[in-house]
Amino acid sequence: MLTVRAPATSANLGSGFDVFGVALERPADVVRVSKADRTTIEVTGAGSQFIPEDPDKNTVGAVAEALEAPAHIQIDKGVRPASGLGSSAASAAAAAVGLNELYDRGYTREELVPIAAKGEAVVSGDAHDDNVAPSILGGFTIATESGVRQVDASIPLVACLPDIVVSTRDARRVVPEHARVDQLVETVGNAATLTTGMHRDDPGLVGEGMHDTVVTPARAKLIDGYESVREAALEAGATGVTISGAGPTVIAACYEGSQRAIASAMLDTFGEHGVDARAYQSRIGRGAQIF
């Protein structure tokens, strides 16, 4: 048996829709794999009652099939489904890394990204690399059609998860089909600023580069209290705030030592809107680890 811990992730980061992603130090999924004649799945942990154990309907089943690696797979969910923190990606990433090792398939971490993305497609309907890439590789990732680039970074983060459900499919329906040229110019500038900040480990540049006027405003309407929470986090010291993935998690970049105040401000503000929430004081961290 092999045990793999794969981290939660935050995709998009505002200006990098379907391209940018980061691995979080916490929370994470823990997946155990052991060889078997056919694939079976057992799920426990956060939101496990909503996750199918049928291999044809679970992300890890698709990964096992792609690797031709039947196994008994135990998933202990630390990342709640429909959280905007790459829940299905964490399970898929852990399964890909674990089964590749268990069956000695010989794939590199980079080669495992599109394999894990096939598992993502079971849940979201499309194979996207922006969550599975950082969950496997760690750090900050840029996923394009030509491949994935990765940068080690250690930016402090606060991820605040409200007790609201926003499905990836619903969040995609509200994405605008068109954008003005001035919005595209601004987005390119912000994405470049964020990328520079990651290379420099500069929370100020990363936060500045999170600003987005195309996708985020449309998705913000699905999250009660989003604008107020964003303003509260900025006033508490965040350098930038945006929606994590499809939401509803709201993620803030910040300087070291300010996570506690920012987390408290975000929780209090969600509470003022009648929404329960929990906050993870985290940072950009490592990818999937085999134990």
C-alpha positions as a Python dict, from the first residue, in 0.01 Angstrom:
ca = {
    (1, 'M'): (0, 0, 0),
    (2, 'L'): (112, 355, -76),
    (3, 'T'): (-16, 670, 92),
    (4, 'V'): (-16, 1003, -93),
    (5, 'R'): (-100, 1349, 38),
    (6, 'A'): (-211, 1593, -234),
    (7, 'P'): (-281, 1958, -150),
    (8, 'A'): (-578, 2179, -211),
    (9, 'T'): (-521, 2431, -488),
    (10, 'S'): (-643, 2770, -597),
    (11, 'A'): (-693, 2821, -970),
    (12, 'N'): (-732, 3137, -1180),
    (13, 'L'): (-602, 3382, -916),
    (14, 'G'): (-815, 3650, -1079),
    (15, 'S'): (-618, 3742, -1391),
    (16, 'G'): (-520, 3388, -1494),
    (17, 'F'): (-854, 3228, -1581),
    (18, 'D'): (-805, 2858, -1669),
    (19, 'V'): (-426, 2913, -1669),
    (20, 'F'): (-286, 2999, -1324),
    (21, 'G'): (-286, 2776, -1018),
    (22, 'V'): (-112, 2742, -682),
    (23, 'A'): (-75, 2461, -431),
    (24, 'L'): (-179, 2537, -72),
    (25, 'E'): (1, 2400, 233),
    (26, 'R'): (-340, 2313, 377),
    (27, 'P'): (-597, 2159, 349),
    (28, 'A'): (-521, 1835, 161),
    (29, 'D'): (-658, 1495, 59),
    (30, 'V'): (-489, 1172, 172),
    (31, 'V'): (-525, 879, -67),
    (32, 'R'): (-415, 518, -8),
    (33, 'V'): (-373, 281, -301),
    (34, 'S'): (-312, -95, -308),
    (35, 'K'): (-305, -330, -606),
    (36, 'A'): (-624, -518, -692),
    (37, 'D'): (-783, -711, -979),
    (38, 'R'): (-1038, -435, -1030),
    (39, 'T'): (-1073, -80, -908),
    (40, 'T'): (-1282, -15, -598),
    (41, 'I'): (-1315, 314, -414),
    (42, 'E'): (-1387, 406, -54),
    (43, 'V'): (-1442, 770, 46),
    (44, 'T'): (-1440, 925, 392),
    (45, 'G'): (-1392, 1276, 528),
    (46, 'A'): (-1526, 1619, 433),
    (47, 'G'): (-1831, 1595, 207),
    (48, 'S'): (-1775, 1224, 144),
    (49, 'Q'): (-2150, 1163, 142),
    (50, 'F'): (-2172, 1360, -183),
    (51, 'I'): (-1890, 1176, -363),
    (52, 'P'): (-1975, 864, -567),
    (53, 'E'): (-1770, 551, -505),
    (54, 'D'): (-1851, 408, -849),
    (55, 'P'): (-1516, 415, -1040),
    (56, 'D'): (-1697, 534, -1353),
    (57, 'K'): (-1821, 843, -1168),
    (58, 'N'): (-1521, 924, -950),
    (59, 'T'): (-1209, 1115, -1053),
    (60, 'V'): (-971, 848, -929),
    (61, 'G'): (-1149, 577, -1127),
    (62, 'A'): (-1070, 760, -1450),
    (63, 'V'): (-707, 798, -1342),
    (64, 'A'): (-675, 427, -1262),
    (65, 'E'): (-820, 342, -1602),
    (66, 'A'): (-586, 581, -1784),
    (67, 'L'): (-284, 429, -1609),
    (68, 'E'): (-415, 73, -1653),
    (69, 'A'): (-362, 35, -1279),
    (70, 'P'): (-655, -132, -1102),
    (71, 'A'): (-646, -74, -729),
    (72, 'H'): (-838, -44, -407),
    (73, 'I'): (-835, 331, -347),
    (74, 'Q'): (-918, 487, -11),
    (75, 'I'): (-979, 863, -19),
    (76, 'D'): (-977, 1064, 302),
    (77, 'K'): (-1117, 1402, 197),
    (78, 'G'): (-963, 1706, 358),
    (79, 'V'): (-1076, 1930, 72),
    (80, 'R'): (-1453, 1976, 64),
    (81, 'P'): (-1624, 1921, -274),
    (82, 'A'): (-1761, 2232, -449),
    (83, 'S'): (-1529, 2454, -247),
    (84, 'G'): (-1324, 2620, -518),
    (85, 'L'): (-1013, 2459, -369),
    (86, 'G'): (-959, 2185, -626),
    (87, 'S'): (-1127, 1903, -433),
    (88, 'S'): (-1157, 1661, -723),
    (89, 'A'): (-811, 1762, -848),
    (90, 'A'): (-649, 1675, -515),
    (91, 'S'): (-794, 1323, -527),
    (92, 'A'): (-700, 1280, -894),
    (93, 'A'): (-348, 1410, -835),
    (94, 'A'): (-290, 1182, -538),
    (95, 'A'): (-421, 881, -730),
    (96, 'A'): (-205, 958, -1033),
    (97, 'V'): (113, 996, -828),
    (98, 'G'): (37, 693, -611),
    (99, 'L'): (-64, 454, -889),
    (100, 'N'): (228, 561, -1107),
    (101, 'E'): (461, 464, -822),
    (102, 'L'): (270, 150, -720),
    (103, 'Y'): (274, 6, -1072),
    (104, 'D'): (612, 156, -1167),
    (105, 'R'): (465, 320, -1479),
    (106, 'G'): (761, 558, -1505),
    (107, 'Y'): (575, 879, -1585),
    (108, 'T'): (732, 1208, -1479),
    (109, 'R'): (531, 1446, -1261),
    (110, 'E'): (474, 1667, -1568),
    (111, 'E'): (346, 1371, -1769),
    (112, 'L'): (102, 1283, -1492),
    (113, 'V'): (-75, 1621, -1517),
    (114, 'P'): (-288, 1542, -1828),
    (115, 'I'): (-360, 1196, -1689),
    (116, 'A'): (-495, 1344, -1366),
    (117, 'A'): (-687, 1601, -1570),
    (118, 'K'): (-884, 1315, -1726),
    (119, 'G'): (-1016, 1247, -1378),
    (120, 'E'): (-1113, 1612, -1340),
    (121, 'A'): (-1325, 1581, -1654),
    (122, 'V'): (-1549, 1326, -1479),
    (123, 'V'): (-1661, 1599, -1238),
    (124, 'S'): (-1639, 1924, -1433),
    (125, 'G'): (-1710, 1796, -1783),
    (126, 'D'): (-1377, 1929, -1917),
    (127, 'A'): (-1015, 1830, -1863),
    (128, 'H'): (-844, 2134, -1712),
    (129, 'D'): (-487, 2139, -1584),
    (130, 'D'): (-507, 2453, -1367),
    (131, 'N'): (-587, 2260, -1047),
    (132, 'V'): (-420, 1922, -1103),
    (133, 'A'): (-92, 2083, -1214),
    (134, 'P'): (-16, 2261, -885),
    (135, 'S'): (-153, 1970, -682),
    (136, 'I'): (103, 1741, -848),
    (137, 'L'): (392, 1983, -901),
    (138, 'G'): (348, 2229, -615),
    (139, 'G'): (421, 2600, -623),
    (140, 'F'): (275, 2831, -889),
    (141, 'T'): (183, 2680, -1224),
    (142, 'I'): (94, 2815, -1567),
    (143, 'A'): (-106, 2567, -1774),
    (144, 'T'): (-142, 2625, -2150),
    (145, 'E'): (-202, 2406, -2453),
    (146, 'S'): (174, 2375, -2500),
    (147, 'G'): (231, 2242, -2149),
    (148, 'V'): (277, 2339, -1786),
    (149, 'R'): (540, 2574, -1639),
    (150, 'Q'): (610, 2568, -1267),
    (151, 'V'): (769, 2817, -1028),
    (152, 'D'): (853, 2750, -665),
    (153, 'A'): (697, 3025, -455),
    (154, 'S'): (610, 3079, -88),
    (155, 'I'): (348, 3355, -78),
    (156, 'P'): (136, 3370, 241),
    (157, 'L'): (-234, 3314, 173),
    (158, 'V'): (-569, 3309, 349),
    (159, 'A'): (-843, 3091, 200),
    (160, 'C'): (-1188, 3161, 345),
    (161, 'L'): (-1452, 2898, 264),
    (162, 'P'): (-1813, 3006, 323),
    (163, 'D'): (-2089, 2754, 380),
    (164, 'I'): (-2221, 2809, 29),
    (165, 'V'): (-2216, 2562, -260),
    (166, 'V'): (-2110, 2683, -604),
    (167, 'S'): (-2065, 2402, -856),
    (168, 'T'): (-1800, 2431, -1126),
    (169, 'R'): (-2066, 2382, -1392),
    (170, 'D'): (-2278, 2670, -1254),
    (171, 'A'): (-1976, 2897, -1227),
    (172, 'R'): (-1884, 2832, -1590),
    (173, 'R'): (-2232, 2923, -1710),
    (174, 'V'): (-2194, 3283, -1588),
    (175, 'V'): (-1853, 3345, -1750),
    (176, 'P'): (-1890, 3622, -2013),
    (177, 'E'): (-1849, 3508, -2374),
    (178, 'H'): (-1694, 3839, -2479),
    (179, 'A'): (-1453, 4096, -2333),
    (180, 'R'): (-1360, 4446, -2444),
    (181, 'V'): (-1011, 4519, -2573),
    (182, 'D'): (-937, 4747, -2278),
    (183, 'Q'): (-1031, 4463, -2041),
    (184, 'L'): (-799, 4225, -2224),
    (185, 'V'): (-513, 4476, -2206),
    (186, 'E'): (-569, 4521, -1832),
    (187, 'T'): (-589, 4144, -1774),
    (188, 'V'): (-263, 4079, -1959),
    (189, 'G'): (-90, 4346, -1753),
    (190, 'N'): (-225, 4205, -1428),
    (191, 'A'): (-129, 3848, -1522),
    (192, 'A'): (224, 3961, -1604),
    (193, 'T'): (247, 4146, -1273),
    (194, 'L'): (128, 3841, -1079),
    (195, 'T'): (377, 3614, -1258),
    (196, 'T'): (662, 3853, -1181),
    (197, 'G'): (552, 3855, -818),
    (198, 'M'): (564, 3476, -802),
    (199, 'H'): (918, 3471, -941),
    (200, 'R'): (1024, 3730, -684),
    (201, 'D'): (819, 3590, -392),
    (202, 'D'): (665, 3937, -367),
    (203, 'P'): (316, 3936, -208),
    (204, 'G'): (261, 4297, -313),
    (205, 'L'): (299, 4223, -683),
    (206, 'V'): (100, 3900, -656),
    (207, 'G'): (-189, 4079, -488),
    (208, 'E'): (-184, 4362, -740),
    (209, 'G'): (-190, 4111, -1024),
    (210, 'M'): (-500, 3933, -890),
    (211, 'H'): (-731, 4212, -1007),
    (212, 'D'): (-975, 4102, -1277),
    (213, 'T'): (-1268, 4281, -1441),
    (214, 'V'): (-1394, 4002, -1668),
    (215, 'V'): (-1466, 3670, -1495),
    (216, 'T'): (-1454, 3756, -1124),
    (217, 'P'): (-1736, 4015, -1123),
    (218, 'A'): (-1971, 3766, -1291),
    (219, 'R'): (-1889, 3489, -1044),
    (220, 'A'): (-1898, 3721, -742),
    (221, 'K'): (-2276, 3738, -776),
    (222, 'L'): (-2292, 3368, -678),
    (223, 'I'): (-2125, 3436, -339),
    (224, 'D'): (-2325, 3618, -73),
    (225, 'G'): (-2122, 3902, 78),
    (226, 'Y'): (-1824, 3868, -158),
    (227, 'E'): (-1761, 4239, -214),
    (228, 'S'): (-1783, 4317, 158),
    (229, 'V'): (-1550, 4029, 244),
    (230, 'R'): (-1303, 4146, -19),
    (231, 'E'): (-1299, 4499, 119),
    (232, 'A'): (-1263, 4373, 476),
    (233, 'A'): (-964, 4158, 381),
    (234, 'L'): (-794, 4447, 201),
    (235, 'E'): (-849, 4675, 501),
    (236, 'A'): (-697, 4405, 725),
    (237, 'G'): (-379, 4398, 519),
    (238, 'A'): (-437, 4171, 219),
    (239, 'T'): (-244, 4273, -92),
    (240, 'G'): (-505, 4121, -322),
    (241, 'V'): (-831, 3927, -298),
    (242, 'T'): (-1020, 3720, -552),
    (243, 'I'): (-1238, 3411, -595),
    (244, 'S'): (-1056, 3080, -573),
    (245, 'G'): (-1137, 2868, -875),
    (246, 'A'): (-1510, 2847, -933),
    (247, 'G'): (-1577, 2959, -575),
    (248, 'P'): (-1714, 3000, -319),
    (249, 'T'): (-1374, 3018, -144),
    (250, 'V'): (-1232, 3369, -134),
    (251, 'I'): (-853, 3380, -140),
    (252, 'A'): (-627, 3660, -21),
    (253, 'A'): (-254, 3714, -74),
    (254, 'C'): (-68, 3890, 204),
    (255, 'Y'): (259, 3953, 382),
    (256, 'E'): (392, 3721, 651),
    (257, 'G'): (232, 3779, 989),
    (258, 'S'): (-96, 3926, 866),
    (259, 'Q'): (-287, 3603, 800),
    (260, 'R'): (-461, 3595, 1137),
    (261, 'A'): (-605, 3947, 1112),
    (262, 'I'): (-718, 3889, 753),
    (263, 'A'): (-879, 3555, 836),
    (264, 'S'): (-1066, 3712, 1127),
    (265, 'A'): (-1190, 4002, 913),
    (266, 'M'): (-1316, 3768, 642),
    (267, 'L'): (-1493, 3538, 887),
    (268, 'D'): (-1657, 3829, 1069),
    (269, 'T'): (-1779, 3984, 746),
    (270, 'F'): (-1929, 3662, 614),
    (271, 'G'): (-2097, 3630, 954),
    (272, 'E'): (-2249, 3977, 916),
    (273, 'H'): (-2410, 3849, 596),
    (274, 'G'): (-2550, 3545, 776),
    (275, 'V'): (-2300, 3305, 623),
    (276, 'D'): (-2096, 3057, 828),
    (277, 'A'): (-1738, 3014, 708),
    (278, 'R'): (-1400, 2873, 798),
    (279, 'A'): (-1058, 3015, 716),
    (280, 'Y'): (-730, 2843, 634),
    (281, 'Q'): (-418, 3040, 716),
    (282, 'S'): (-190, 2893, 456),
    (283, 'R'): (74, 2968, 195),
    (284, 'I'): (189, 2836, -144),
    (285, 'G'): (338, 2496, -76),
    (286, 'R'): (454, 2160, -209),
    (287, 'G'): (283, 1924, -448),
    (288, 'A'): (173, 1565, -387),
    (289, 'Q'): (393, 1370, -146),
    (290, 'I'): (430, 993, -116),
    (291, 'F'): (455, 849, 233),
}
